[in-house]
Amino acid sequence: MDVRKTVLLVSILALVACNTAQGVKKDVAIGAEKAGEVLHKGGEAVGEALNKTGEVVGGAIKKGGEAVQKVVD
């Protein structure tokens, strides 16, 4: 192989490697974005569950307080 063919081959391989690296970066960015969306939705679901649990516990405490108040009265 002469020098021109070698340089051409190395140049082509370098170009392919750069394009592949850019594609991997894009794939990683897309994956990170989707993971962030899933985590956000999960966080919202947990927050809603905690709010509902807090309401239930608050209601139970209120009823308990009312029952104690009736006994005291």
Buried (B, 14 or more C-beta within 10 A) or exposed (E): EEEEEEEEEEEEEEEEEEEEEEEEEEEEEEEEEEEEEEEEEEEEEEEEEEEEEEEEEEEEEEEEEEEEEEEEE
